Amino acid sequence: MTQANFERVDLDRVYPPFVAVSLVVIARCAARGVRYVATHGFRDLSEQAELRRLYLAGKGGKASPAGLSAHNYGLAFDFVCDASPRPGVQPDWRESAYRVLGEEATKAGLVWGGRFGDSPHVQWPGYVSALQLTPLRTLVQQSSLGDVWARLDSERLSPKWRAANPKLAAELERLGF
């Protein structure tokens, strides 16, 4: 069932350790009686620029500038809370509908967007601010998304990263990463 919650996004373009933990988070939410469906995962820079343009024109949801969103590196998901067991997704956009998502994402060591006014958003830690994301933007522009993920793999294997992210490190170890 949990994999079905992600069928609207291309999981091959999202950082695999993040996918694994996100699947667990969504399964835990479901066990608590709340269903979340991923609506966005990876976005390329042009998609991000268009979302930002729509946001600034008052025609879309919150969106960071291109290159300054964790989505641009496969490090974020946006979810919708499914408010009904009826077929199809019945969106519930109330802030309170994302409380369980925030609790479970935080317990797993991920960053919940509710901390900065974007409750449907969950992302990998350490790359939240523009300052933190800038090195990834530079790396992807000079090389590839694969090199960004190789950098993240190297970081998460370091004792310093594990000490700074104990919940996520424990979850990843449990999942075999």
Secondary structure, 3 states (H helix, E strand, C coil): CCHHHHCCCCHHHCCHHHHHHHHHHHHHHHHCCCEEEEEECCCCHHHHHHHHHHHHCCCCCCCCCCCCCHHHHCCEEEEEEECCCCCCCCEECCHHHHHHHHHHHHHCCCEEHHHHCCCCEEECCCCCCHHHHHHHHHHHHHCCHHHHHHHHHHHHCCHHHHHHCHHHHHHHHHCCC
